[in-house]
Amino acid sequence: MSWTSDSMVAFDLETTGTDIETDRIVTGALVRLDPDGNPAEERTWLVDPGILIPAQAIAIHGITTEHARRLGAPTASVITEITQAITEVLRSGTALVVMNARYDLSLLDRECRRHNVTPLTERLEATPSPVIDPLVLDKHADQYRKGRRNLQALCAHYGVPLDDAHNAAADAAAAARTARRLGEKYSSIGSLPLADLHDLQVGAAAEQAASLQRYLRRTSDATAYVESAWPVIPFSREELGPLTRG
């Protein structure tokens, strides 16, 4: 039986920015979809990130610093809950769908380390697996398609409704449905066992990173570096942002 006809769990974060080393979690969601693609279980979190939420981030997800401080839970408690929940999902062998996993899972890793919470990789004693990343799979399956490849663009391309973009729960569910559509459309993806699918994405993500790096070095920055690791970027303590409140 293909993984496309099984249940899956999707994970998404909304954050203060795009730097995995210094930015913080604002909201998070884990959504379990049944084999028909309907939500069977949903957990969401609102976090007080401990820093000011920039205007650019507020414009995207709508969560202000004041709102997060008034209603959000402390980061350490939230990331403990999220990390333990994801650990249980992966230990069960259930696929974890994460759009642009390299970002969300790496930022979660850094938040764990910043707040002295055991990271996912240490709980599992391995790289998180099996992970399904619609971004990596779409680039692998349809390499030369022009245009954007963010979640909204992928949903439009694969006919997946997304009525509340940048709501973590809505984005998570849409990512899972997009992953399923990818598996249904491309038999070379949908027919793979989850372990093989995960390994395919490790290689595909590295190839995509190398291609982008070559392009950047050729067109704009001779020293450009694009991280190839997936689904978690290795940790370097020198780059970890401090625990501060603005």
Steps between C-alpha positions, in 0.01 A plus 500: 500500500631845410569756768257728313207291628617495861456753779772761548590778740599848383703761686528874446645803677442872471800696623663837555703477180693273265835449678505158667782603733349816646126507431234356731178302495174696526241232419516131422263224394492123466209368293422134446312424178311175453539297178223706337690823567268622774641640826477235771695683770646848537733658755595866486726723706542874550841603635640802676826504301685722746597753231317764302312361200608708198242685294586288194409182690182651645392592147526133404345312793317777686639427848624812679752513783230621739266215408774239535614635837146518635373162383805297399660227706870506591715374215669223700173334593366518144810365329513219754142403409559535126824306500356218708192481278712481183721237663195284566379542142832394348556214741163362393618492137242757391614744233559858615421751225685831524503759223863617475601264781856632497365827642233391750685203646830688521341799673329264745839341565656839579214597730550174689870571545438863598259393776684186617236264362619168357489539119316267269819344361618408850163359605492282190877436506482549122399746232120548508339249263274436314444861393312605187579847363272619216751769404783252444273250326347758267842628393613142446194394300457816292846652492460749217156645577524878525341710771486508878501185712378623836206320661237721340651441156519124551142487625384689190704274272374174653142615561514505881279755680679740736253748645703631797863524390756556778271350759724217621222239514364592157848497348582166658186335366552651155860374493384147577234510229755636254743221585224246439416656162868485405512131586183433305621691193852358488511124542878512542433686825173346614618141453805533725507362855531784751863420585596512131298817447687664787836398352396631158431840654838509676668462162258726315539780756878481470480515120261795513726687741805438281314620191390821673851558632648466151241743365569760771875473457462543126257793509537703817735378775817303431513386864133405545434192714173307506454243776446150365398316817138387531270479696705662782797731452787401732537715809789741555505656846673816377193592295230448762318821588478602867196476727383861522188710549458830321 
